Amino acid sequence: MFLDPLLWIATWQCSMIALWLYWFSRLPLESATLLFNTTWFGSAFLFFSILGDAAMAWLLPKKTPKIWYNKMKGATMFLGGMNSAMMLLSALVWKGLERDLFAKREERQIIFCCCSVGHFSQFVCNVPSFLVSKRLVKGETLTPVLRRLDLKWQELVWVPPDNTIFFIFVSASKHLIHNASFACSHSLFRSHSVWARLRSPPRSPASFTGCRLSGVRCESLLRR
């Protein structure tokens, strides 16, 4: 259901799943998620930019005219290039965490929020195709919306065999959930900290002064 008919691509899929399971069982969740991102965006860079022809079987029917094949290949190479930047960002942030960089929650929130948007953009565009391809909704149900986009529901159906594109869809949704959960948790923690500071009793005015007495800072006042 998930594995590609080609043996080498199916091997790649199994290797990715094994790595993800290993990382999430042995590493802190944030580190595992960043490595999750690195391999995912890196795979997109590999298949859409470096091995562009390999991805065409997932997107285009076999009898597609050469001119449209080349146009689609050029567009996906651009997509792969964008993913290379996200791959590098995730890898460098993971390495930075080992060196005590990005120690503040606000910093990590920005990173995970950006990665969430990247995964969301890959996921959300495929939702109508998933619903139609897996026959969870009738194509005619989407017609009123698709008409505004000058699309037909038949054009949304994934090219068979759709094992790999379904694997991409499910994996992208998992990546979105992991990254969004960290972005939200850091945001909630920050909001809780701000609220706690607002509710704390105010310090005495002397604690905010840098008064000096006989040339010595009044440390006793600062500690009140």
C-alpha positions in Angstrom: 0.0 0.0 0.0 2.8 2.4 0.8 5.8 0.9 -1.0 6.8 1.8 -4.5 6.8 -0.9 -7.1 10.5 -0.2 -7.9 12.7 -2.1 -5.5 15.3 0.7 -4.9 12.6 3.2 -4.1 10.8 0.8 -1.8 14.2 0.2 -0.1 14.6 3.9 0.4 11.1 4.1 2.0 11.8 1.3 4.4 15.2 2.8 5.3 13.5 6.2 6.1 10.8 4.5 8.3 13.5 2.5 10.2 15.6 5.7 10.8 12.6 7.7 12.0 11.6 4.9 14.4 15.1 4.7 15.7 15.5 8.4 16.3 12.2 8.8 18.0 13.0 5.9 20.3 16.5 7.1 21.3 16.7 10.9 20.9 15.0 13.8 22.5 11.8 14.6 20.6 13.0 18.0 19.3 16.2 16.5 18.0 14.4 13.5 16.4 11.9 15.9 14.8 14.7 18.0 13.3 16.4 14.9 11.9 12.9 13.9 10.7 12.8 17.2 8.8 16.3 16.8 7.5 15.7 13.4 5.9 12.3 14.4 4.5 13.4 17.7 2.9 16.6 16.0 1.8 14.6 13.2 0.1 12.5 15.8 -1.8 15.8 17.5 -2.9 17.1 14.1 -4.1 14.1 12.9 -6.0 12.8 16.2 -7.4 16.1 17.9 -8.2 19.0 15.4 -8.6 16.9 12.4 -9.8 14.2 14.3 -11.5 13.1 11.5 -13.8 12.4 9.2 -10.8 9.6 11.5 -9.5 7.9 11.9 -12.9 6.3 8.4 -12.6 4.4 9.6 -9.5 3.1 12.7 -11.2 2.5 12.1 -14.9 0.9 9.3 -16.9 3.3 7.2 -19.1 2.0 8.6 -22.4 2.5 12.3 -21.5 4.0 14.3 -24.4 7.7 15.0 -24.0 7.2 18.8 -24.0 4.9 18.6 -21.0 7.1 16.0 -19.3 10.1 18.4 -19.5 8.0 21.4 -18.3 6.9 19.4 -15.2 10.4 18.1 -14.6 11.7 21.7 -14.7 9.1 22.8 -12.2 9.8 20.0 -9.8 13.5 20.7 -10.0 12.8 24.2 -8.7 10.7 22.6 -5.9 13.6 20.3 -5.0 15.9 23.2 -4.8 13.6 25.0 -2.3 13.6 21.8 -0.2 17.4 21.8 0.0 17.3 25.0 2.0 14.8 23.5 4.5 17.0 20.4 4.7 20.1 22.5 5.5 18.2 24.6 8.1 16.9 21.6 9.9 20.4 19.9 10.0 22.2 23.1 11.2 19.6 23.7 13.9 19.9 20.1 15.1 23.7 20.5 15.2 23.3 23.8 17.0 21.2 22.3 19.8 24.1 20.1 20.6 26.2 23.2 21.1 23.7 25.0 23.3 22.5 27.3 20.5 18.8 28.1 20.2 18.4 27.7 23.9 15.5 30.1 24.1 12.0 28.7 23.5 11.1 31.7 21.3 14.0 30.8 18.9 12.9 27.2 18.6 9.3 28.3 18.1 10.3 30.3 15.0 12.1 27.4 13.5 9.4 24.8 14.1 6.7 27.2 13.0 8.6 27.7 9.6 9.0 24.0 9.2 5.3 23.5 9.9 4.4 25.9 7.1 6.6 24.0 4.7 5.0 20.6 5.6 1.5 22.2 5.6 2.0 23.5 2.0 2.9 20.0 0.8 0.1 18.4 2.7 -2.9 20.7 2.2 -2.7 20.8 -1.6 -2.9 17.0 -1.7 -6.0 16.7 0.5 -8.6 16.9 -2.4 -6.5 14.4 -4.5 -6.4 12.0 -1.5 -10.1 12.2 -1.0 -10.9 11.6 -4.7 -8.2 9.0 -5.3 -9.2 6.9 -2.3 -12.9 7.4 -3.1 -13.7 8.9 0.3 -15.8 11.6 -1.5 -17.4 11.7 -4.9 -15.6 13.8 -7.4 -18.8 15.7 -8.2 -18.9 16.9 -4.6 -15.8 19.1 -5.3 -17.0 20.4 -8.6 -18.4 23.8 -7.3 -15.1 24.6 -5.7 -12.9 23.2 -8.5 -14.9 25.2 -11.2 -13.5 28.4 -9.7 -10.0 27.1 -10.1 -10.7 25.9 -13.7 -10.1 22.3 -12.7 -12.0 19.0 -13.1 -12.1 16.4 -10.4 -10.7 13.8 -12.8 -7.5 15.8 -13.0 -7.0 15.5 -9.2 -6.8 11.7 -9.2 -3.3 10.4 -8.4 -1.4 8.6 -11.2 -1.5 4.9 -10.6 0.1 3.1 -8.9 -0.2 5.8 -6.2 1.8 3.9 -3.5 4.6 6.5 -3.2 2.4 9.6 -3.5 0.2 8.2 -0.7 3.4 7.5 1.3 4.4 11.2 0.8 0.9 12.4 1.8 0.8 10.4 5.0 4.4 11.3 5.9 3.9 15.0 5.3 0.9 14.9 7.6 3.0 13.3 10.4 5.8 15.9 9.8 3.2 18.7 10.1 1.8 17.3 13.4 5.3 17.0 15.0 6.5 20.4 14.0 3.3 22.2 14.8 3.1 20.6 18.2 6.5 22.0 19.1 5.7 25.4 17.7 2.4 25.5 19.7 4.0 24.1 22.9 6.7 26.8 22.9 4.1 29.4 22.3 1.9 28.2 25.1 4.9 28.0 27.5 5.8 31.6 26.6 2.2 32.8 27.1 2.1 31.1 30.5 5.4 32.7 31.5 4.2 36.2 30.6 0.9 35.6 32.5 2.9 34.4 35.5 5.0 37.5 35.5 2.0 39.8 35.2 0.4 38.1 38.2 3.5 38.2 40.4 3.6 41.0 43.1 5.6 44.1 42.1 9.1 44.5 43.6 9.8 47.4 45.9 11.1 50.5 44.2 14.5 50.1 45.9 15.0 46.8 44.1 15.1 48.7 40.7 17.6 51.3 41.8 21.3 51.0 41.3 21.9 52.9 44.4 25.4 53.0 45.9 26.3 53.5 49.5 29.9 54.4 50.2 30.8 53.2 46.7 29.3 49.7 47.2 26.1 48.5 45.4 23.2 47.9 47.7 23.0 44.1 47.0 20.7 43.6 50.0 18.1 45.9 48.3 18.4 44.2 45.0 17.6 40.8 46.5 14.3 42.0 48.0 
